[in-house]
Amino acid sequence: MRRAIKGKRNSIYIASKCGLRWDSSKKIRHDLSKESILEEIDASLKRLDTDYIDLYQIYWPDPNVSIEETMETLISIKEKGKVRYIGVSNFSIPLLKVASRYDDIVSNQILHNMINRNSDNYCGIPLSYRSEDEILPFCEKNNVSVIHYSPYSPLTQGLLTDDFSMDSLDENDVRLANPQFKGKRLKMNLRIANKLNVIVQKYNRPGSACFKLVD
């Protein structure tokens, strides 16, 4: 990444995240404390060999740290010029409203694709919002961007691509933990994928464009 942006920084928009940490055993934890955020931003800047990140996002809400501590820390690194804009991921409307009291929240990254339009979970992780019923209308009304066509898992971890096959997954594939890849849901999703691929083929587009054409 450092080599990719060298000499091109002014023409590249960099987005990164904070708040999800891995320990030495690769166990994941949420951490939006002041100490953790300050450590993460400096590490990111060093790895990227840049002075600032354009969009710095909260990865997931952290129930163990007050939104006040998190936002005040993000504002402090913004004032120092280390980040230009503050965004969030997986924030419910109440959380968005609270965070917006401290500073402008310019984006909210959510789970949204042709299969997961209003899902209550992501791979078994509970979600406190419904994308189409709640977040999209709220963000449109309040001028908060949903980074359109780039929410996470836009192709349901590859399920909506035109060359997906369950035969390509081995027993260690992390996607097998996703309920969308199991039982009746999988059968229904494969039917959806087949129908969408008929549409994209009609327009001579790749399968990865299916969620754009029928948005």
C-alpha positions as CSV (number, residue, x, y, z in Angstrom):
1,M,0.0,0.0,0.0
2,R,2.8,2.4,0.9
3,R,4.4,1.8,-2.5
4,A,1.0,2.2,-4.3
5,I,0.4,5.7,-3.0
6,K,4.0,7.0,-3.1
7,G,4.0,10.2,-5.1
8,K,0.3,10.1,-5.6
9,R,-1.0,11.1,-2.2
10,N,-2.9,14.2,-3.3
11,S,-4.9,12.3,-5.8
12,I,-5.8,9.3,-3.6
13,Y,-8.6,9.2,-1.0
14,I,-7.7,6.9,1.9
15,A,-10.3,5.5,4.3
16,S,-9.3,3.4,7.3
17,K,-10.9,2.3,10.6
18,C,-10.2,2.0,14.3
19,G,-11.6,0.1,17.2
20,L,-11.2,-3.6,16.3
21,R,-7.9,-5.0,17.7
22,W,-6.2,-8.4,17.5
23,D,-4.0,-9.9,20.2
24,S,-1.0,-12.2,19.7
25,S,-3.4,-15.2,19.5
26,K,-5.5,-13.4,16.9
27,K,-8.4,-13.1,19.3
28,I,-10.5,-10.0,18.3
29,R,-11.7,-7.4,20.8
30,H,-13.5,-4.1,20.5
31,D,-11.5,-1.1,21.8
32,L,-12.5,2.5,21.2
33,S,-10.6,3.9,24.2
34,K,-8.5,7.0,23.9
35,E,-5.2,5.0,24.3
36,S,-6.1,2.5,21.6
37,I,-7.3,5.0,19.1
38,L,-4.1,7.1,19.5
39,E,-2.0,4.0,19.0
40,E,-4.0,2.9,16.0
41,I,-3.9,6.1,14.1
42,D,-0.1,6.6,14.5
43,A,0.5,2.9,13.5
44,S,-1.7,3.4,10.4
45,L,0.1,6.6,9.4
46,K,3.5,5.0,9.8
47,R,2.5,1.9,7.7
48,L,1.0,4.1,5.0
49,D,3.9,6.6,5.1
50,T,1.5,9.5,5.1
51,D,0.7,12.4,7.3
52,Y,-3.1,12.0,7.3
53,I,-6.0,9.7,6.5
54,D,-9.0,11.2,4.7
55,L,-11.8,9.2,6.3
56,Y,-11.3,7.6,9.7
57,Q,-14.1,5.3,10.7
58,I,-15.2,3.6,13.9
59,Y,-15.2,-0.1,13.1
60,W,-18.0,-1.3,15.5
61,P,-19.5,0.4,18.5
62,D,-17.7,-0.5,21.7
63,P,-20.2,-0.9,24.7
64,N,-17.3,-0.7,27.2
65,V,-16.2,2.8,26.2
66,S,-18.3,5.9,26.3
67,I,-19.1,7.6,23.0
68,E,-17.9,10.8,24.6
69,E,-14.3,9.4,25.1
70,T,-14.2,8.0,21.6
71,M,-15.5,11.1,19.9
72,E,-13.3,13.5,21.8
73,T,-10.3,11.4,20.9
74,L,-11.3,11.4,17.2
75,I,-11.8,15.1,17.3
76,S,-8.4,15.6,18.8
77,I,-6.6,13.7,16.0
78,K,-8.7,15.6,13.5
79,E,-7.7,18.9,14.9
80,K,-4.0,17.8,14.7
81,G,-4.5,17.1,11.0
82,K,-4.1,13.3,11.2
83,V,-7.6,12.7,9.8
84,R,-9.9,14.9,7.7
85,Y,-13.3,13.4,8.3
86,I,-14.9,11.1,10.9
87,G,-17.1,8.2,9.9
88,V,-18.7,5.2,11.6
89,S,-19.7,1.6,10.8
90,N,-22.6,-0.4,12.1
91,F,-24.1,2.5,14.1
92,S,-27.8,2.5,14.9
93,I,-29.8,5.7,14.5
94,P,-29.6,6.5,18.3
95,L,-25.8,6.1,18.2
96,L,-25.5,8.2,15.1
97,K,-27.5,11.0,16.8
98,V,-25.3,10.9,19.9
99,A,-22.0,10.9,18.0
100,S,-23.2,13.7,15.8
101,R,-23.6,15.9,18.9
102,Y,-19.8,16.0,19.1
103,D,-18.8,16.5,15.5
104,D,-19.9,15.9,12.0
105,I,-20.3,12.2,11.1
106,V,-19.9,12.1,7.4
107,S,-20.5,8.4,6.7
108,N,-22.0,5.1,8.1
109,Q,-20.8,1.8,6.6
110,I,-23.5,-0.8,6.9
111,L,-24.3,-4.4,5.8
112,H,-26.3,-4.0,2.6
113,N,-26.6,-6.2,-0.4
114,M,-29.3,-7.8,-2.5
115,I,-29.7,-10.6,0.0
116,N,-29.0,-8.8,3.3
117,R,-31.2,-5.7,2.8
118,N,-32.5,-5.6,6.4
119,S,-30.6,-8.3,8.2
120,D,-30.5,-8.5,11.9
121,N,-27.1,-10.1,12.0
122,Y,-23.8,-10.4,10.1
123,C,-22.4,-14.0,10.2
124,G,-24.2,-14.4,13.5
125,I,-23.1,-11.1,15.0
126,P,-26.2,-9.1,16.0
127,L,-26.9,-5.8,14.2
128,S,-28.7,-3.1,16.1
129,Y,-30.1,-1.5,12.9
130,R,-32.0,-2.3,9.7
131,S,-30.3,-1.0,6.6
132,E,-33.1,-0.2,4.3
133,D,-35.9,0.5,6.8
134,E,-33.9,2.7,9.1
135,I,-30.3,3.7,8.1
136,L,-30.7,4.6,4.4
137,P,-33.7,7.0,5.0
138,F,-32.0,8.6,8.1
139,C,-28.7,9.1,6.3
140,E,-30.4,10.6,3.2
141,K,-32.4,13.0,5.4
142,N,-29.4,14.1,7.5
143,N,-26.8,14.3,4.8
144,V,-24.8,11.3,6.1
145,S,-23.2,9.2,3.4
146,V,-23.6,5.5,3.1
147,I,-20.6,4.8,0.9
148,H,-22.8,3.6,-1.8
149,Y,-22.0,0.5,-3.7
150,S,-19.3,0.0,-1.1
151,P,-21.1,-1.2,2.0
152,Y,-19.3,-4.2,3.4
153,S,-20.1,-7.6,1.9
154,P,-21.8,-6.1,-1.1
155,L,-21.7,-9.4,-2.9
156,T,-22.6,-11.5,0.1
157,Q,-19.0,-12.8,0.4
158,G,-18.9,-13.8,-3.2
159,L,-22.3,-15.6,-3.3
160,L,-23.7,-13.0,-5.8
161,T,-20.8,-13.3,-8.3
162,D,-21.4,-15.2,-11.5
163,D,-18.8,-17.9,-10.9
164,F,-19.6,-18.8,-7.3
165,S,-19.7,-22.5,-6.4
166,M,-20.0,-24.2,-3.1
167,D,-17.5,-26.7,-4.4
168,S,-14.9,-24.0,-4.2
169,L,-15.2,-23.8,-0.4
170,D,-13.1,-26.0,1.8
171,E,-14.0,-27.0,5.3
172,N,-11.8,-24.1,6.7
173,D,-13.5,-21.4,4.7
174,V,-14.8,-18.7,7.0
175,R,-17.8,-18.2,4.9
176,L,-19.3,-21.4,6.2
177,A,-20.0,-19.6,9.4
178,N,-22.3,-17.3,7.6
179,P,-26.0,-18.4,8.0
180,Q,-26.5,-17.3,4.4
181,F,-24.4,-20.2,3.2
182,K,-26.4,-22.9,5.0
183,G,-29.5,-25.0,4.5
184,K,-32.7,-23.4,3.1
185,R,-31.1,-19.9,3.1
186,L,-28.4,-21.1,0.8
187,K,-30.8,-22.7,-1.6
188,M,-32.9,-19.5,-1.7
189,N,-29.9,-17.3,-2.1
190,L,-28.6,-19.4,-5.0
191,R,-31.9,-18.9,-6.7
192,I,-31.7,-15.2,-6.2
193,A,-28.1,-15.2,-7.6
194,N,-29.2,-17.1,-10.7
195,K,-32.1,-14.6,-11.3
196,L,-29.7,-11.6,-10.9
197,N,-27.2,-13.1,-13.2
198,V,-29.9,-13.4,-15.9
199,I,-30.4,-9.6,-15.5
200,V,-26.7,-8.7,-15.7
201,Q,-26.2,-11.0,-18.7
202,K,-29.0,-9.2,-20.5
203,Y,-27.0,-6.0,-20.0
204,N,-23.7,-7.7,-20.8
205,R,-22.3,-6.8,-17.4
206,P,-20.3,-9.0,-15.0
207,G,-22.0,-10.6,-12.0
208,S,-20.3,-8.2,-9.7
209,A,-22.5,-5.5,-11.2
210,C,-25.8,-7.2,-10.2
211,F,-26.4,-5.2,-7.1
212,K,-25.9,-2.0,-9.0
213,L,-28.3,-2.8,-11.8
214,V,-31.2,-3.6,-9.5
215,D,-30.5,-1.2,-6.7
